[in-house]
């Protein structure tokens, strides 16, 4: 079983979207909260109803959905949440990309 097969079989549904109406096909991947070992991810946003800490997450996805190349006005959606990509890199094995990892941040929308 390849890494892509495992992401599809065991991962959650993920879709990449853009402000121009573009949507990727839904694919499998993992999004999990980062465990805070220091204060580097503890910033947040003040909203009308109070302080909302922006959650940072680890994203693992298949190489054919390369979030390293997402346009700036694009985002990732999964489980009813929207995320922006802070940093992303491809992970290689024997010169072949096996998956993409990223640090993503939940988008906090204020009305």
Phi and psi restraints in degrees (value plus and minus 20) as a CYANA .aco file:
   2 UNK   PHI    -104.2   -64.2
   2 UNK   PSI     147.8   187.8
   3 UNK   PHI     -80.9   -40.9
   3 UNK   PSI     -62.1   -22.1
   4 UNK   PHI     -80.2   -40.2
   4 UNK   PSI     -61.6   -21.6
   5 UNK   PHI     -82.0   -42.0
   5 UNK   PSI     -61.7   -21.7
   6 UNK   PHI     -86.0   -46.0
   6 UNK   PSI     -61.2   -21.2
   7 UNK   PHI     -81.5   -41.5
   7 UNK   PSI     -62.6   -22.6
   8 UNK   PHI     -88.4   -48.4
   8 UNK   PSI     -61.7   -21.7
   9 UNK   PHI     -94.8   -54.8
   9 UNK   PSI     -62.8   -22.8
  10 UNK   PHI    -126.0   -86.0
  10 UNK   PSI     -32.1     7.9
  11 UNK   PHI    -102.7   -62.7
  11 UNK   PSI     154.4   194.4
  12 UNK   PHI    -112.8   -72.8
  12 UNK   PSI     142.0   182.0
  13 UNK   PHI     -91.7   -51.7
  13 UNK   PSI     110.5   150.5
  14 UNK   PHI    -152.4  -112.4
  14 UNK   PSI     121.6   161.6
  15 UNK   PHI    -155.2  -115.2
  15 UNK   PSI     117.8   157.8
  16 UNK   PHI    -115.7   -75.7
  16 UNK   PSI     119.8   159.8
  17 UNK   PHI    -157.4  -117.4
  17 UNK   PSI     136.3   176.3
  18 UNK   PHI    -147.7  -107.7
  18 UNK   PSI     140.8   180.8
  19 UNK   PHI     -88.3   -48.3
  19 UNK   PSI     -37.1     2.9
  20 UNK   PHI    -106.5   -66.5
  20 UNK   PSI     -13.0    27.0
  21 UNK   PHI      75.8   115.8
  21 UNK   PSI     -21.7    18.3
  22 UNK   PHI     -89.8   -49.8
  22 UNK   PSI     118.8   158.8
  23 UNK   PHI    -153.7  -113.7
  23 UNK   PSI     117.5   157.5
  24 UNK   PHI    -100.0   -60.0
  24 UNK   PSI     148.8   188.8
  25 UNK   PHI     -90.1   -50.1
  25 UNK   PSI     136.0   176.0
  26 UNK   PHI     -94.2   -54.2
  26 UNK   PSI     117.0   157.0
  27 UNK   PHI    -160.2  -120.2
  27 UNK   PSI     149.2   189.2
  28 UNK   PHI    -114.3   -74.3
  28 UNK   PSI     121.6   161.6
  29 UNK   PHI    -188.2  -148.2
  29 UNK   PSI     158.6   198.6
  30 UNK   PHI    -136.8   -96.8
  30 UNK   PSI     115.7   155.7
  31 UNK   PHI    -150.9  -110.9
  31 UNK   PSI     101.2   141.2
  32 UNK   PHI    -157.5  -117.5
  32 UNK   PSI     125.9   165.9
  33 UNK   PHI     -84.5   -44.5
  33 UNK   PSI     124.3   164.3
  34 UNK   PHI     -98.1   -58.1
  34 UNK   PSI     120.9   160.9
  35 UNK   PHI    -108.2   -68.2
  35 UNK   PSI     103.6   143.6
  36 UNK   PHI     -99.3   -59.3
  36 UNK   PSI      86.9   126.9
  37 UNK   PHI    -120.2   -80.2
  37 UNK   PSI     -33.7     6.3
  38 UNK   PHI    -167.8  -127.8
  38 UNK   PSI    -189.7  -149.7
  39 UNK   PHI    -116.0   -76.0
  39 UNK   PSI      -5.7    34.3
  40 UNK   PHI     -90.1   -50.1
  40 UNK   PSI     -38.7     1.3
  41 UNK   PHI    -136.9   -96.9
  41 UNK   PSI       2.3    42.3
  42 UNK   PHI    -119.7   -79.7
  42 UNK   PSI      -8.0    32.0
  43 UNK   PHI     -93.6   -53.6
  43 UNK   PSI     147.8   187.8
  44 UNK   PHI    -175.1  -135.1
  44 UNK   PSI    -188.5  -148.5
  45 UNK   PHI    -150.4  -110.4
  45 UNK   PSI     113.4   153.4
  46 UNK   PHI    -102.5   -62.5
  46 UNK   PSI     106.7   146.7
  47 UNK   PHI    -136.6   -96.6
  47 UNK   PSI     157.1   197.1
  48 UNK   PHI     -79.1   -39.1
  48 UNK   PSI     -55.8   -15.8
  49 UNK   PHI    -115.3   -75.3
  49 UNK   PSI     -16.7    23.3
  50 UNK   PHI     114.8   154.8
  50 UNK   PSI    -187.7  -147.7
  51 UNK   PHI    -101.6   -61.6
  51 UNK   PSI     110.9   150.9
  52 UNK   PHI    -140.8  -100.8
  52 UNK   PSI      91.6   131.6
  53 UNK   PHI     -95.9   -55.9
  53 UNK   PSI     108.2   148.2
  54 UNK   PHI     -99.4   -59.4
  54 UNK   PSI      98.1   138.1
  55 UNK   PHI     -95.0   -55.0
  55 UNK   PSI     118.2   158.2
  56 UNK   PHI    -125.7   -85.7
  56 UNK   PSI     121.4   161.4
  57 UNK   PHI    -155.0  -115.0
  57 UNK   PSI     136.0   176.0
  58 UNK   PHI    -116.2   -76.2
  58 UNK   PSI     108.0   148.0
  59 UNK   PHI    -129.6   -89.6
  59 UNK   PSI     113.4   153.4
  60 UNK   PHI    -147.3  -107.3
  60 UNK   PSI     101.7   141.7
  61 UNK   PHI    -160.3  -120.3
  61 UNK   PSI     147.3   187.3
  62 UNK   PHI     -91.1   -51.1
  62 UNK   PSI     134.8   174.8
  63 UNK   PHI     -87.8   -47.8
  63 UNK   PSI     -43.3    -3.3
  64 UNK   PHI     -99.7   -59.7
  64 UNK   PSI     -22.1    17.9
  65 UNK   PHI    -140.9  -100.9
  65 UNK   PSI      57.3    97.3
  66 UNK   PHI    -101.4   -61.4
  66 UNK   PSI      75.7   115.7
  67 UNK   PHI     -92.8   -52.8
  67 UNK   PSI     -25.8    14.2
  68 UNK   PHI     -89.6   -49.6
  68 UNK   PSI     -37.9     2.1
  69 UNK   PHI    -131.8   -91.8
  69 UNK   PSI      -6.8    33.2
  70 UNK   PHI     -86.9   -46.9
  70 UNK   PSI     117.3   157.3
  71 UNK   PHI     -81.6   -41.6
  71 UNK   PSI     138.2   178.2
  72 UNK   PHI     -81.1   -41.1
  72 UNK   PSI     -49.7    -9.7
  73 UNK   PHI    -113.7   -73.7
  73 UNK   PSI       4.4    44.4
  74 UNK   PHI    -128.6   -88.6
  74 UNK   PSI     145.5   185.5
  75 UNK   PHI    -171.3  -131.3
  75 UNK   PSI     151.1   191.1
  76 UNK   PHI    -131.0   -91.0
  76 UNK   PSI     117.8   157.8
  77 UNK   PHI    -142.1  -102.1
  77 UNK   PSI     119.6   159.6
  78 UNK   PHI    -183.2  -143.2
  78 UNK   PSI     117.4   157.4
  79 UNK   PHI      32.1    72.1
  79 UNK   PSI      19.0    59.0
  80 UNK   PHI      57.4    97.4
  80 UNK   PSI     -11.7    28.3
  81 UNK   PHI    -137.1   -97.1
  81 UNK   PSI     133.4   173.4
  82 UNK   PHI    -133.3   -93.3
  82 UNK   PSI     122.1   162.1
  83 UNK   PHI    -154.2  -114.2
  83 UNK   PSI     125.8   165.8
  84 UNK   PHI    -127.5   -87.5
  84 UNK   PSI     130.2   170.2
  85 UNK   PHI    -110.6   -70.6
  85 UNK   PSI     101.3   141.3
  86 UNK   PHI    -106.9   -66.9
  86 UNK   PSI     -61.4   -21.4
  87 UNK   PHI    -175.9  -135.9
  87 UNK   PSI     119.7   159.7
  88 UNK   PHI    -166.0  -126.0
  88 UNK   PSI     125.8   165.8
  89 UNK   PHI    -165.6  -125.6
  89 UNK   PSI     132.4   172.4
  90 UNK   PHI    -107.0   -67.0
  90 UNK   PSI     125.4   165.4
  91 UNK   PHI    -132.0   -92.0
  91 UNK   PSI     108.2   148.2
  92 UNK   PHI    -130.2   -90.2
  92 UNK   PSI     131.1   171.1
  93 UNK   PHI    -157.8  -117.8
  93 UNK   PSI      98.3   138.3
  94 UNK   PHI      31.3    71.3
  94 UNK   PSI      31.1    71.1
  95 UNK   PHI      45.1    85.1
  95 UNK   PSI      -4.9    35.1
  96 UNK   PHI    -139.7   -99.7
  96 UNK   PSI     113.9   153.9
  97 UNK   PHI     -91.8   -51.8
  97 UNK   PSI     102.0   142.0
  98 UNK   PHI    -122.4   -82.4
  98 UNK   PSI     -47.7    -7.7
  99 UNK   PHI    -184.4  -144.4
  99 UNK   PSI     149.9   189.9
 100 UNK   PHI    -138.5   -98.5
 100 UNK   PSI     112.5   152.5
 101 UNK   PHI    -133.0   -93.0
 101 UNK   PSI     132.6   172.6
 102 UNK   PHI    -172.9  -132.9
 102 UNK   PSI     134.0   174.0
 103 UNK   PHI    -117.9   -77.9
 103 UNK   PSI      98.8   138.8
 104 UNK   PHI    -139.5   -99.5
 104 UNK   PSI     137.3   177.3
 105 UNK   PHI    -148.4  -108.4
 105 UNK   PSI     115.2   155.2
 106 UNK   PHI     -85.1   -45.1
 106 UNK   PSI     115.6   155.6
 107 UNK   PHI    -103.8   -63.8
 107 UNK   PSI     105.2   145.2
 108 UNK   PHI    -121.9   -81.9
 108 UNK   PSI      92.8   132.8
 109 UNK   PHI    -117.9   -77.9
 109 UNK   PSI     109.9   149.9
 110 UNK   PHI    -131.1   -91.1
 110 UNK   PSI     108.0   148.0
